[in-house]
């Protein structure tokens, strides 16, 4: 996690941490949402410091496939090679896949990346639902 948790959530300052470059979004996206922006709630601000440990504890319990998709203009998560490896290593072997949304900011669903992001998420889900279930090994003959 970056130092982003220390910043405000407004469009002038910390908002850039949420969105990345404005060119990643349709014109007027954030102007239309200006009245919806509020400071980060105190509880959420306090929980930021505990998130890395909480992620590891929760991820270790996951038993289903997970697709994590940070944006290439992400400022809330560290995305260097070591951090990416640690993010997926927190899960049991097999469940986690890490993809990167190209030409996207933190909120993928607001930007131009919305269509490819959702199509890839649906394809991941479809692949998992249509894949044959693993079969248990046959009992050894006695």
C-alpha positions in Angstrom: 0.0 0.0 0.0 1.3 3.4 -0.8 1.2 6.6 1.3 -2.0 7.4 -0.5 -4.0 6.7 2.6 -2.6 10.0 3.9 -4.3 12.1 1.2 -7.7 13.6 0.9 -10.3 12.2 -1.5 -11.0 15.4 -3.3 -10.6 16.0 -7.1 -7.8 18.5 -6.6 -5.4 16.4 -4.5 -6.0 12.8 -3.4 -8.6 12.3 -6.1 -5.8 11.8 -8.5 -4.7 8.8 -6.4 -8.1 7.3 -7.2 -8.4 8.1 -10.8 -4.9 8.4 -12.4 -4.7 10.7 -15.5 -8.1 12.2 -16.6 -7.6 10.9 -20.1 -8.4 7.4 -18.8 -12.0 8.5 -18.3 -14.9 9.9 -20.4 -15.1 13.7 -20.3 -17.0 15.0 -17.3 -16.8 11.8 -15.2 -15.5 13.4 -12.1 -17.2 16.7 -12.5 -20.5 14.9 -12.4 -19.5 13.0 -9.3 -18.1 16.1 -7.4 -21.1 16.3 -5.0 -20.6 12.6 -4.1 -17.1 13.0 -2.8 -16.6 13.1 0.9 -13.5 12.7 3.2 -12.4 9.2 3.9 -14.4 7.9 7.0 -12.3 7.8 10.2 -12.7 4.0 10.6 -11.6 3.4 7.0 -8.5 5.6 7.6 -7.6 3.7 10.7 -8.0 0.3 8.9 -5.6 1.3 6.2 -2.6 0.5 8.4 -3.9 -3.0 9.2 -4.8 -3.9 5.6 -1.6 -5.8 4.7 -1.9 -8.2 7.6 -5.6 -8.5 7.2 -5.1 -9.3 3.5 -2.7 -12.1 4.3 -4.9 -13.7 6.9 -8.0 -13.5 4.7 -6.3 -14.6 1.5 -4.9 -17.7 3.2 -8.5 -18.9 3.8 -9.6 -18.5 0.1 -10.5 -21.8 -1.6 -11.9 -20.6 -4.9 -10.2 -19.0 -7.9 -9.6 -15.3 -7.6 -8.6 -12.8 -10.3 -7.0 -9.7 -9.0 -6.8 -6.8 -11.5 -5.0 -3.7 -10.5 -4.7 -0.9 -13.0 -1.5 0.2 -14.6 -2.1 3.7 -13.2 -2.9 2.3 -9.7 -1.6 4.5 -6.9 -3.2 2.7 -3.9 -1.2 -0.6 -4.3 2.5 -1.2 -4.7 2.8 -3.1 -8.0 6.6 -3.8 -8.3 7.5 -7.4 -9.0 8.1 -8.3 -5.3 4.8 -6.7 -4.2 2.9 -8.5 -7.0 4.5 -11.8 -6.0 3.6 -11.2 -2.3 0.0 -10.3 -3.1 -0.6 -13.7 -4.9 1.6 -15.7 -2.5 -0.7 -14.9 0.3 -3.3 -17.2 -1.3 -3.1 -21.0 -1.1 -1.4 -22.5 -4.2 -3.6 -22.2 -7.3 -6.5 -19.8 -6.5 -5.0 -16.4 -7.3 -4.3 -14.9 -10.7 -3.0 -11.4 -11.2 -3.8 -9.5 -14.3 -3.2 -5.8 -15.1 -5.7 -3.5 -16.6 -4.0 -1.4 -19.2 -4.7 2.3 -19.7 -6.7 2.4 -16.4 -6.9 4.1 -13.1 -7.9 2.7 -9.7 -11.7 2.6 -10.3 -11.8 0.4 -13.5 -15.6 0.7 -13.8 -15.6 4.4 -14.4 -12.9 4.6 -17.1 -12.5 3.7 -20.7 -11.1 0.3 -19.5 -14.5 -0.7 -18.2 -15.5 -2.9 -21.2 -12.3 -5.0 -21.5 -12.1 -5.3 -17.7 -15.6 -6.7 -17.3 -15.3 -8.9 -20.4 -12.1 -10.4 -19.0 -13.7 -10.9 -15.5 -16.7 -12.6 -17.1 -14.4 -14.8 -19.2 -12.4 -15.8 -16.1 -15.7 -16.7 -14.3 -17.0 -18.6 -17.3 -13.8 -20.5 -17.6 -14.0 -21.6 -13.9 -17.6 -22.5 -14.2 -17.3 -24.6 -17.3 -14.0 -26.3 -16.4 -14.5 -29.9 -15.3 -14.3 -30.4 -11.5 -11.1 -32.2 -10.4 -11.7 -35.9 -9.7 -10.5 -37.6 -6.6 -7.8 -40.2 -7.2 -9.0 -43.8 -7.4 -8.5 -45.9 -4.2 -5.4 -48.0 -4.4 -6.0 -51.7 -5.1 -5.4 -54.0 -2.2 
